[in-house]
């Protein structure tokens, strides 16, 4: 649920309270000096991965559409939902209900397909009575392997998405994760061409248990989807960070005058090993301003929307319907800060309310 306009209007920019949040303000000032600096591009890593995973082969898209229709058929009708819950209870199923697919949630698609595949036996029994045409899909030796493959590939995309979330994620970390995933796709393509589906656990197990060998159409669909997924990811993540590698290891490059003083400072070498990269460059900003500003321009932008969404969640929790008039600026600053207030110092500085 989105907040009302009055809620968003009361949320003014917060004063920086830690290296992580101070970074946002420094980025804006740095970007002003560098017009070519693409701030908006690095802000939406998770969105890029979501967009890259949307394009798929026509037959796989049909599998996904049918899966969503089946879930909606059961979830959207109270009678079907009650019958399905009773059926799951009688069969001793691990889960008692399906999950609805929501486009705006990053992990929705993978979880919906996983739950659908796990409850396929129960769904088959229910659909036999309420929609015989759709029930045939759960007996189809081509539809089920494609569904099993999609369960696995979207689960891997979910793992990639989760690995990119966090308050200290930077461009190097995100780039390494994405590059590793692209290399895995190359491996998967090679394995599938040899009829090796060991990388897709659900598909591999299903085929072995049911003694099914995916036919050439299924193998072609999987290979084409992996190729398409790889090309889409490379299209959305074309940036090459090789020229900026000195940021994560500045003590190996002493060929330029700017680096000589830095690489000769043994104290900083020790500090670099124990500190977060962003915090390190923030601390040396006064002494090595030229290098620090270049490094922070690259490190500080939000790689994903994690920090924004995390703060927004705290806002919705703090400014709820029972406290809709509350000015949340100070409360929100305390909530999202990594620093703990020194109560013993703050209390004596405040005037006590005297009794009348």
TIBA-522735 format. One record per residue (C-alpha): residue number from 1; chain; x, y, z. Coordinates in steps of 0.1 Angstrom, whole numbers. Each point is the difference from the previous one (the first is absolute). Layout:
{num=NUM; cadena=A; u=X; v=Y; w=Z}
...
END
This chain:
{num=1; cadena=A; u=0; v=0; w=0}
{num=2; cadena=A; u=13; v=34; w=-9}
{num=3; cadena=A; u=1; v=28; w=25}
{num=4; cadena=A; u=-22; v=30; w=-4}
{num=5; cadena=A; u=14; v=32; w=-15}
{num=6; cadena=A; u=0; v=16; w=34}
{num=7; cadena=A; u=23; v=-28; w=13}
{num=8; cadena=A; u=26; v=4; w=-27}
{num=9; cadena=A; u=-1; v=38; w=2}
{num=10; cadena=A; u=10; v=-1; w=37}
{num=11; cadena=A; u=31; v=-21; w=-8}
{num=12; cadena=A; u=26; v=26; w=-7}
{num=13; cadena=A; u=37; v=-9; w=-8}
{num=14; cadena=A; u=17; v=-13; w=31}
{num=15; cadena=A; u=32; v=13; w=13}
{num=16; cadena=A; u=28; v=-25; w=-6}
{num=17; cadena=A; u=6; v=-22; w=30}
{num=18; cadena=A; u=25; v=-27; w=-11}
{num=19; cadena=A; u=24; v=-7; w=-29}
{num=20; cadena=A; u=-27; v=-19; w=-18}
{num=21; cadena=A; u=-26; v=28; w=1}
{num=22; cadena=A; u=24; v=28; w=-3}
{num=23; cadena=A; u=11; v=-15; w=-33}
{num=24; cadena=A; u=-33; v=10; w=-17}
{num=25; cadena=A; u=6; v=37; w=5}
{num=26; cadena=A; u=37; v=-2; w=-10}
{num=27; cadena=A; u=-10; v=-18; w=-32}
{num=28; cadena=A; u=-24; v=27; w=-10}
{num=29; cadena=A; u=27; v=26; w=4}
{num=30; cadena=A; u=25; v=-21; w=-19}
{num=31; cadena=A; u=-24; v=-7; w=-28}
{num=32; cadena=A; u=-5; v=37; w=-4}
{num=33; cadena=A; u=37; v=3; w=-9}
{num=34; cadena=A; u=-1; v=-30; w=-23}
{num=35; cadena=A; u=-30; v=3; w=-24}
{num=36; cadena=A; u=8; v=-33; w=-17}
{num=37; cadena=A; u=-2; v=-18; w=33}
{num=38; cadena=A; u=-31; v=-23; w=-3}
{num=39; cadena=A; u=-15; v=1; w=34}
{num=40; cadena=A; u=-34; v=-14; w=-10}
{num=41; cadena=A; u=15; v=-30; w=-17}
{num=42; cadena=A; u=17; v=-14; w=31}
{num=43; cadena=A; u=-30; v=6; w=21}
{num=44; cadena=A; u=-21; v=-29; w=-14}
{num=45; cadena=A; u=21; v=-32; w=-1}
{num=46; cadena=A; u=-29; v=-21; w=12}
{num=47; cadena=A; u=-24; v=16; w=-25}
{num=48; cadena=A; u=24; v=-8; w=-28}
{num=49; cadena=A; u=2; v=-36; w=9}
{num=50; cadena=A; u=-38; v=-2; w=2}
{num=51; cadena=A; u=-2; v=16; w=-35}
{num=52; cadena=A; u=26; v=-24; w=-14}
{num=53; cadena=A; u=-19; v=-30; w=12}
{num=54; cadena=A; u=-33; v=10; w=-15}
{num=55; cadena=A; u=8; v=-9; w=-37}
{num=56; cadena=A; u=-4; v=-37; w=-7}
{num=57; cadena=A; u=-8; v=-25; w=-27}
{num=58; cadena=A; u=-37; v=-1; w=-10}
{num=59; cadena=A; u=-6; v=-35; w=13}
{num=60; cadena=A; u=16; v=8; w=33}
{num=61; cadena=A; u=-21; v=32; w=2}
{num=62; cadena=A; u=-31; v=-21; w=-6}
{num=63; cadena=A; u=10; v=-23; w=29}
{num=64; cadena=A; u=3; v=30; w=23}
{num=65; cadena=A; u=-33; v=14; w=-11}
{num=66; cadena=A; u=-18; v=-33; w=5}
{num=67; cadena=A; u=16; v=-3; w=35}
{num=68; cadena=A; u=-12; v=34; w=10}
{num=69; cadena=A; u=-36; v=-8; w=-13}
{num=70; cadena=A; u=-1; v=-32; w=20}
{num=71; cadena=A; u=11; v=18; w=32}
{num=72; cadena=A; u=-26; v=27; w=-6}
{num=73; cadena=A; u=-27; v=-26; w=-7}
{num=74; cadena=A; u=6; v=-15; w=34}
{num=75; cadena=A; u=9; v=31; w=21}
{num=76; cadena=A; u=-26; v=24; w=-14}
{num=77; cadena=A; u=-30; v=-22; w=7}
{num=78; cadena=A; u=-8; v=-7; w=36}
{num=79; cadena=A; u=-16; v=-33; w=-6}
{num=80; cadena=A; u=30; v=-13; w=-20}
{num=81; cadena=A; u=23; v=13; w=27}
{num=82; cadena=A; u=-18; v=-18; w=28}
{num=83; cadena=A; u=-2; v=-32; w=-20}
{num=84; cadena=A; u=37; v=2; w=-8}
{num=85; cadena=A; u=9; v=6; w=37}
{num=86; cadena=A; u=-21; v=-30; w=11}
{num=87; cadena=A; u=17; v=-21; w=-27}
{num=88; cadena=A; u=35; v=10; w=11}
{num=89; cadena=A; u=-9; v=-8; w=37}
{num=90; cadena=A; u=-13; v=-35; w=-10}
{num=91; cadena=A; u=31; v=-7; w=-21}
{num=92; cadena=A; u=23; v=12; w=28}
{num=93; cadena=A; u=16; v=26; w=-23}
{num=94; cadena=A; u=28; v=22; w=13}
{num=95; cadena=A; u=-18; v=31; w=-13}
{num=96; cadena=A; u=-37; v=7; w=2}
{num=97; cadena=A; u=-3; v=28; w=-26}
{num=98; cadena=A; u=15; v=15; w=-31}
{num=99; cadena=A; u=16; v=34; w=-3}
{num=100; cadena=A; u=-12; v=28; w=-22}
{num=101; cadena=A; u=23; v=14; w=-27}
{num=102; cadena=A; u=7; v=38; w=4}
{num=103; cadena=A; u=21; v=18; w=-27}
{num=104; cadena=A; u=12; v=27; w=24}
{num=105; cadena=A; u=17; v=-25; w=24}
{num=106; cadena=A; u=34; v=-11; w=-11}
{num=107; cadena=A; u=-2; v=-36; w=14}
{num=108; cadena=A; u=-37; v=-7; w=-8}
{num=109; cadena=A; u=4; v=-19; w=-33}
{num=110; cadena=A; u=25; v=-26; w=13}
{num=111; cadena=A; u=-19; v=-6; w=33}
{num=112; cadena=A; u=-34; v=-4; w=-18}
{num=113; cadena=A; u=14; v=-25; w=-25}
{num=114; cadena=A; u=18; v=-20; w=27}
{num=115; cadena=A; u=-32; v=-3; w=21}
{num=116; cadena=A; u=-20; v=-10; w=-30}
{num=117; cadena=A; u=24; v=-27; w=-10}
{num=118; cadena=A; u=2; v=-14; w=36}
{num=119; cadena=A; u=-38; v=-2; w=1}
{num=120; cadena=A; u=-5; v=-14; w=-35}
{num=121; cadena=A; u=-16; v=-33; w=12}
{num=122; cadena=A; u=-25; v=19; w=21}
{num=123; cadena=A; u=-8; v=25; w=-27}
{num=124; cadena=A; u=-5; v=-29; w=-25}
{num=125; cadena=A; u=-27; v=-15; w=22}
{num=126; cadena=A; u=-18; v=33; w=4}
{num=127; cadena=A; u=2; v=10; w=-36}
{num=128; cadena=A; u=-14; v=-34; w=-11}
{num=129; cadena=A; u=-33; v=11; w=15}
{num=130; cadena=A; u=-1; v=38; w=-7}
{num=131; cadena=A; u=20; v=4; w=-33}
{num=132; cadena=A; u=8; v=-32; w=-18}
{num=133; cadena=A; u=18; v=19; w=-28}
{num=134; cadena=A; u=26; v=15; w=23}
{num=135; cadena=A; u=4; v=-32; w=19}
{num=136; cadena=A; u=15; v=-16; w=-31}
{num=137; cadena=A; u=30; v=23; w=3}
{num=138; cadena=A; u=10; v=-19; w=31}
{num=139; cadena=A; u=1; v=-32; w=-20}
{num=140; cadena=A; u=19; v=16; w=-29}
{num=141; cadena=A; u=36; v=-13; w=-3}
{num=142; cadena=A; u=10; v=32; w=-18}
{num=143; cadena=A; u=-17; v=26; w=22}
{num=144; cadena=A; u=12; v=-14; w=33}
{num=145; cadena=A; u=37; v=-1; w=-9}
{num=146; cadena=A; u=-2; v=36; w=-12}
{num=147; cadena=A; u=-17; v=10; w=32}
{num=148; cadena=A; u=28; v=-18; w=20}
{num=149; cadena=A; u=27; v=18; w=-19}
{num=150; cadena=A; u=-17; v=34; w=6}
{num=151; cadena=A; u=-2; v=-9; w=37}
{num=152; cadena=A; u=38; v=-4; w=1}
{num=153; cadena=A; u=10; v=29; w=-22}
{num=154; cadena=A; u=-22; v=25; w=19}
{num=155; cadena=A; u=13; v=-14; w=33}
{num=156; cadena=A; u=35; v=8; w=-12}
{num=157; cadena=A; u=-11; v=35; w=-10}
{num=158; cadena=A; u=-15; v=4; w=35}
{num=159; cadena=A; u=33; v=-10; w=16}
{num=160; cadena=A; u=18; v=26; w=-22}
{num=161; cadena=A; u=-25; v=27; w=10}
{num=162; cadena=A; u=4; v=-7; w=37}
{num=163; cadena=A; u=38; v=0; w=-2}
{num=164; cadena=A; u=-2; v=36; w=-14}
{num=165; cadena=A; u=-19; v=13; w=29}
{num=166; cadena=A; u=16; v=15; w=31}
{num=167; cadena=A; u=11; v=33; w=14}
{num=168; cadena=A; u=37; v=-3; w=-10}
{num=169; cadena=A; u=-4; v=-13; w=-35}
{num=170; cadena=A; u=21; v=19; w=-26}
{num=171; cadena=A; u=5; v=-1; w=-38}
{num=172; cadena=A; u=29; v=-23; w=2}
{num=173; cadena=A; u=-19; v=-26; w=21}
{num=174; cadena=A; u=-30; v=2; w=-22}
{num=175; cadena=A; u=20; v=-2; w=-32}
{num=176; cadena=A; u=19; v=-31; w=13}
{num=177; cadena=A; u=-33; v=-17; w=8}
{num=178; cadena=A; u=-15; v=7; w=-34}
{num=179; cadena=A; u=31; v=-11; w=-18}
{num=180; cadena=A; u=1; v=-32; w=20}
{num=181; cadena=A; u=-37; v=-7; w=-10}
{num=182; cadena=A; u=8; v=6; w=-37}
{num=183; cadena=A; u=29; v=-25; w=2}
{num=184; cadena=A; u=-24; v=-25; w=16}
{num=185; cadena=A; u=-24; v=5; w=-29}
{num=186; cadena=A; u=28; v=-9; w=-24}
{num=187; cadena=A; u=6; v=-31; w=20}
{num=188; cadena=A; u=-37; v=-9; w=0}
{num=189; cadena=A; u=-3; v=5; w=-37}
{num=190; cadena=A; u=29; v=-23; w=-6}
{num=191; cadena=A; u=-15; v=-27; w=23}
{num=192; cadena=A; u=-34; v=2; w=-15}
{num=193; cadena=A; u=14; v=-5; w=-35}
{num=194; cadena=A; u=14; v=-34; w=14}
{num=195; cadena=A; u=-34; v=-9; w=15}
{num=196; cadena=A; u=14; v=6; w=34}
{num=197; cadena=A; u=-26; v=16; w=23}
{num=198; cadena=A; u=19; v=-3; w=33}
{num=199; cadena=A; u=1; v=38; w=4}
{num=200; cadena=A; u=-38; v=0; w=3}
{num=201; cadena=A; u=-8; v=-22; w=30}
{num=202; cadena=A; u=-38; v=0; w=-2}
{num=203; cadena=A; u=0; v=-8; w=-38}
{num=204; cadena=A; u=27; v=-27; w=4}
{num=205; cadena=A; u=-18; v=-17; w=30}
{num=206; cadena=A; u=-33; v=1; w=-18}
{num=207; cadena=A; u=13; v=-16; w=-32}
{num=208; cadena=A; u=18; v=-27; w=20}
{num=209; cadena=A; u=-29; v=-8; w=22}
{num=210; cadena=A; u=-24; v=-2; w=-29}
{num=211; cadena=A; u=25; v=-16; w=-24}
{num=212; cadena=A; u=-5; v=29; w=-25}
{num=213; cadena=A; u=26; v=12; w=-25}
{num=214; cadena=A; u=-7; v=36; w=-11}
{num=215; cadena=A; u=-5; v=1; w=-38}
{num=216; cadena=A; u=18; v=22; w=-24}
{num=217; cadena=A; u=-27; v=27; w=2}
{num=218; cadena=A; u=4; v=4; w=38}
{num=219; cadena=A; u=38; v=0; w=-3}
{num=220; cadena=A; u=-2; v=27; w=-27}
{num=221; cadena=A; u=-23; v=21; w=21}
{num=222; cadena=A; u=23; v=-2; w=30}
{num=223; cadena=A; u=31; v=8; w=-20}
{num=224; cadena=A; u=-16; v=29; w=-18}
{num=225; cadena=A; u=-13; v=14; w=33}
{num=226; cadena=A; u=34; v=-2; w=16}
{num=227; cadena=A; u=16; v=17; w=-30}
{num=228; cadena=A; u=-27; v=27; w=1}
{num=229; cadena=A; u=4; v=5; w=37}
{num=230; cadena=A; u=37; v=4; w=-4}
{num=231; cadena=A; u=-3; v=25; w=-28}
{num=232; cadena=A; u=-26; v=20; w=19}
{num=233; cadena=A; u=22; v=2; w=31}
{num=234; cadena=A; u=30; v=11; w=-20}
{num=235; cadena=A; u=-22; v=26; w=-17}
{num=236; cadena=A; u=-11; v=15; w=34}
{num=237; cadena=A; u=35; v=-3; w=16}
{num=238; cadena=A; u=24; v=11; w=-27}
{num=239; cadena=A; u=23; v=20; w=24}
{num=240; cadena=A; u=36; v=-10; w=2}
{num=241; cadena=A; u=15; v=9; w=34}
{num=242; cadena=A; u=36; v=-11; w=-8}
{num=243; cadena=A; u=13; v=35; w=-1}
{num=244; cadena=A; u=-13; v=6; w=35}
{num=245; cadena=A; u=16; v=-31; w=16}
{num=246; cadena=A; u=24; v=22; w=18}
{num=247; cadena=A; u=-28; v=10; w=24}
{num=248; cadena=A; u=-2; v=-34; w=16}
{num=249; cadena=A; u=38; v=-5; w=0}
{num=250; cadena=A; u=17; v=35; w=-1}
{num=251; cadena=A; u=33; v=-12; w=13}
{num=252; cadena=A; u=10; v=-20; w=-32}
{num=253; cadena=A; u=0; v=31; w=-23}
{num=254; cadena=A; u=29; v=23; w=7}
{num=255; cadena=A; u=8; v=10; w=-36}
{num=256; cadena=A; u=-19; v=33; w=3}
{num=257; cadena=A; u=10; v=29; w=22}
{num=258; cadena=A; u=-34; v=0; w=18}
{num=259; cadena=A; u=7; v=-35; w=13}
{num=260; cadena=A; u=36; v=3; w=12}
{num=261; cadena=A; u=-8; v=17; w=33}
{num=262; cadena=A; u=-29; v=-23; w=6}
{num=263; cadena=A; u=18; v=-32; w=-7}
{num=264; cadena=A; u=29; v=11; w=22}
{num=265; cadena=A; u=-22; v=4; w=30}
{num=266; cadena=A; u=4; v=-32; w=20}
{num=267; cadena=A; u=-27; v=11; w=26}
{num=268; cadena=A; u=-26; v=3; w=-28}
{num=269; cadena=A; u=9; v=-34; w=-13}
{num=270; cadena=A; u=-8; v=-15; w=34}
{num=271; cadena=A; u=-32; v=20; w=2}
{num=272; cadena=A; u=-11; v=-10; w=-35}
{num=273; cadena=A; u=0; v=-37; w=10}
{num=274; cadena=A; u=-23; v=5; w=30}
{num=275; cadena=A; u=-24; v=26; w=-13}
{num=276; cadena=A; u=-29; v=1; w=-24}
{num=277; cadena=A; u=10; v=13; w=-34}
{num=278; cadena=A; u=-24; v=29; w=1}
{num=279; cadena=A; u=9; v=10; w=35}
{num=280; cadena=A; u=37; v=-1; w=-9}
{num=281; cadena=A; u=-3; v=24; w=-28}
{num=282; cadena=A; u=-23; v=23; w=21}
{num=283; cadena=A; u=27; v=2; w=27}
{num=284; cadena=A; u=29; v=8; w=-24}
{num=285; cadena=A; u=-21; v=27; w=-18}
{num=286; cadena=A; u=17; v=29; w=16}
{num=287; cadena=A; u=36; v=-13; w=-5}
{num=288; cadena=A; u=-5; v=-15; w=-35}
{num=289; cadena=A; u=-29; v=19; w=-12}
{num=290; cadena=A; u=5; v=-6; w=-38}
{num=291; cadena=A; u=1; v=-37; w=3}
{num=292; cadena=A; u=-27; v=-1; w=27}
{num=293; cadena=A; u=-25; v=19; w=-21}
{num=294; cadena=A; u=6; v=-22; w=-31}
{num=295; cadena=A; u=-5; v=-31; w=22}
{num=296; cadena=A; u=-31; v=12; w=17}
{num=297; cadena=A; u=-16; v=10; w=-33}
{num=298; cadena=A; u=1; v=-37; w=-9}
{num=299; cadena=A; u=-6; v=-16; w=34}
{num=300; cadena=A; u=-27; v=22; w=16}
{num=301; cadena=A; u=-30; v=-2; w=-24}
{num=302; cadena=A; u=-27; v=-25; w=11}
{num=303; cadena=A; u=6; v=-31; w=-20}
{num=304; cadena=A; u=-35; v=-12; w=7}
{num=305; cadena=A; u=-32; v=15; w=15}
{num=306; cadena=A; u=6; v=-20; w=33}
{num=307; cadena=A; u=8; v=30; w=22}
{num=308; cadena=A; u=-29; v=20; w=-14}
{num=309; cadena=A; u=-25; v=-29; w=4}
{num=310; cadena=A; u=14; v=-7; w=35}
{num=311; cadena=A; u=-5; v=36; w=11}
{num=312; cadena=A; u=-35; v=1; w=-16}
{num=313; cadena=A; u=-10; v=-31; w=20}
{num=314; cadena=A; u=11; v=17; w=32}
{num=315; cadena=A; u=-20; v=30; w=-10}
{num=316; cadena=A; u=-32; v=-20; w=-5}
{num=317; cadena=A; u=5; v=-18; w=33}
{num=318; cadena=A; u=7; v=33; w=19}
{num=319; cadena=A; u=-26; v=22; w=-17}
{num=320; cadena=A; u=-30; v=-24; w=1}
{num=321; cadena=A; u=-37; v=8; w=1}
{num=322; cadena=A; u=0; v=6; w=37}
{num=323; cadena=A; u=28; v=26; w=-3}
{num=324; cadena=A; u=-8; v=16; w=-34}
{num=325; cadena=A; u=7; v=36; w=12}
{num=326; cadena=A; u=34; v=-9; w=14}
{num=327; cadena=A; u=30; v=18; w=-14}
{num=328; cadena=A; u=23; v=-30; w=-5}
{num=329; cadena=A; u=32; v=17; w=-10}
{num=330; cadena=A; u=18; v=-4; w=34}
{num=331; cadena=A; u=-15; v=-34; w=7}
{num=332; cadena=A; u=10; v=-13; w=-34}
{num=333; cadena=A; u=35; v=13; w=4}
{num=334; cadena=A; u=4; v=-20; w=32}
{num=335; cadena=A; u=-16; v=-31; w=-15}
{num=336; cadena=A; u=23; v=-3; w=-31}
{num=337; cadena=A; u=32; v=12; w=17}
{num=338; cadena=A; u=27; v=-25; w=9}
{num=339; cadena=A; u=10; v=23; w=29}
{num=340; cadena=A; u=-14; v=-4; w=35}
{num=341; cadena=A; u=-8; v=33; w=18}
{num=342; cadena=A; u=20; v=7; w=32}
{num=343; cadena=A; u=-30; v=4; w=23}
{num=344; cadena=A; u=21; v=8; w=31}
{num=345; cadena=A; u=15; v=30; w=-18}
{num=346; cadena=A; u=-32; v=12; w=-16}
{num=347; cadena=A; u=-23; v=-1; w=31}
{num=348; cadena=A; u=20; v=25; w=21}
{num=349; cadena=A; u=0; v=26; w=-28}
{num=350; cadena=A; u=-38; v=0; w=-1}
{num=351; cadena=A; u=-22; v=21; w=23}
{num=352; cadena=A; u=-22; v=-21; w=22}
{num=353; cadena=A; u=-37; v=7; w=2}
{num=354; cadena=A; u=-6; v=13; w=35}
{num=355; cadena=A; u=-32; v=-9; w=18}
{num=356; cadena=A; u=-26; v=27; w=7}
END
